[in-house]
Amino acid sequence: MSPSEDDSPFATACRATTCAEFVCALNQLRLSRGLSYQQVSDHAGAHVLPKSSAHAMCTLRFPKREDQLRAFLTGCGEPAEALDGWLAQWRRVTASRANRRPHPAAQLVQSSARGFSPPE
């Protein structure tokens, strides 16, 4: 990354093409504010965000619901006017084909079909 390129957490989220990259942007936001997972949880305001959920969203689990992401962003001190930008990036990454996985039942049908030979 060149020194002139924006390396803010939001810019990282804007560049994210995978769920893992977006999760890294969330952790970058938390670290840039010097917050612990407990502090993020405590500052989530009217939103409920357990400490364990804050940790999971920074290390392994892409937020599945908008309210989870709002709570995390609020807990990190993001201003209300910045939330829509983050949510737009979350929706973009969520909709990305690179992040779609077949339903487990579809995977089972596909794997079963590969080994299937019709009776003669």
PLY file of the C-alpha trace (Angstrom):
ply
format ascii 1.0
element vertex 120
property float x
property float y
property float z
element edge 119
property int vertex1
property int vertex2
end_header
0.00 0.00 0.00
1.41 3.37 -0.93
1.68 6.05 1.77
-0.93 8.12 -0.07
-3.48 5.29 -0.01
-6.05 5.53 2.78
-5.46 2.81 5.36
-8.33 3.73 7.68
-10.57 0.91 8.91
-13.43 2.15 6.71
-11.18 2.26 3.63
-10.15 -1.32 4.42
-13.83 -2.28 4.59
-14.40 -0.56 1.23
-11.62 -2.64 -0.32
-12.81 -5.90 1.25
-13.88 -8.55 -1.22
-14.29 -11.40 1.27
-15.90 -11.85 4.65
-12.45 -12.40 6.19
-11.21 -9.06 4.85
-14.27 -7.29 6.25
-13.72 -8.94 9.65
-10.14 -7.62 9.55
-11.49 -4.12 8.95
-13.72 -4.45 12.03
-10.76 -5.52 14.16
-8.70 -2.67 12.70
-11.43 -0.26 13.80
-11.45 -1.65 17.35
-7.67 -1.55 17.61
-7.46 1.97 16.18
-9.69 3.13 19.05
-7.66 1.20 21.63
-10.71 -0.72 22.82
-10.96 -4.12 24.47
-13.79 -6.47 23.55
-15.40 -5.69 26.91
-15.24 -1.94 26.19
-16.86 -2.44 22.80
-19.62 -4.43 24.52
-20.04 -1.79 27.24
-20.27 1.09 24.74
-22.79 -0.57 22.41
-25.46 1.74 23.86
-29.04 0.59 23.48
-27.81 -2.34 21.40
-26.94 -5.59 23.12
-23.53 -6.96 22.16
-21.95 -9.59 24.39
-18.18 -9.45 24.80
-17.94 -12.87 23.14
-19.79 -11.58 20.08
-17.47 -8.58 19.81
-14.52 -10.97 19.95
-16.02 -13.30 17.34
-16.71 -10.40 14.96
-13.05 -9.39 15.13
-11.52 -12.81 14.77
-13.64 -15.31 12.93
-17.31 -14.59 12.43
-18.68 -12.26 9.78
-21.69 -10.41 11.23
-24.85 -12.12 10.02
-27.28 -9.43 11.11
-27.34 -5.69 10.63
-28.16 -5.08 14.30
-24.98 -6.95 15.34
-22.87 -4.75 13.09
-24.62 -1.57 14.31
-23.97 -2.58 17.91
-20.29 -3.26 17.19
-19.79 0.01 15.31
-21.58 1.97 18.05
-19.43 0.20 20.65
-16.33 1.30 18.75
-17.51 4.91 18.85
-18.39 5.31 15.18
-20.62 8.36 14.73
-24.21 7.71 13.66
-23.59 9.36 10.27
-20.83 6.82 9.50
-22.98 3.75 10.12
-24.72 3.81 6.73
-21.38 3.67 4.91
-20.26 0.67 6.92
-23.62 -1.05 6.41
-23.41 -0.48 2.65
-20.01 -2.17 2.57
-21.31 -5.04 4.71
-24.22 -5.54 2.27
-21.82 -5.45 -0.68
-19.55 -8.11 0.82
-22.56 -10.18 1.90
-23.90 -10.17 -1.66
-20.54 -10.99 -3.25
-20.44 -14.26 -5.16
-17.04 -15.01 -3.60
-18.75 -15.39 -0.21
-21.66 -17.59 -1.25
-21.54 -21.20 -0.21
-23.96 -23.82 -1.39
-26.51 -24.93 1.16
-25.29 -28.10 2.98
-28.15 -30.11 1.45
-27.09 -29.00 -2.03
-23.53 -30.09 -1.29
-24.80 -33.49 -0.19
-26.90 -33.91 -3.34
-23.93 -32.88 -5.52
-21.52 -35.27 -3.80
-24.06 -38.11 -3.92
-24.78 -37.49 -7.59
-21.10 -37.80 -8.50
-20.96 -41.37 -7.26
-24.36 -42.39 -8.63
-24.67 -44.72 -11.60
-28.15 -45.35 -12.96
-29.20 -49.03 -13.05
-28.86 -50.71 -16.42
0 1
1 2
2 3
3 4
4 5
5 6
6 7
7 8
8 9
9 10
10 11
11 12
12 13
13 14
14 15
15 16
16 17
17 18
18 19
19 20
20 21
21 22
22 23
23 24
24 25
25 26
26 27
27 28
28 29
29 30
30 31
31 32
32 33
33 34
34 35
35 36
36 37
37 38
38 39
39 40
40 41
41 42
42 43
43 44
44 45
45 46
46 47
47 48
48 49
49 50
50 51
51 52
52 53
53 54
54 55
55 56
56 57
57 58
58 59
59 60
60 61
61 62
62 63
63 64
64 65
65 66
66 67
67 68
68 69
69 70
70 71
71 72
72 73
73 74
74 75
75 76
76 77
77 78
78 79
79 80
80 81
81 82
82 83
83 84
84 85
85 86
86 87
87 88
88 89
89 90
90 91
91 92
92 93
93 94
94 95
95 96
96 97
97 98
98 99
99 100
100 101
101 102
102 103
103 104
104 105
105 106
106 107
107 108
108 109
109 110
110 111
111 112
112 113
113 114
114 115
115 116
116 117
117 118
118 119
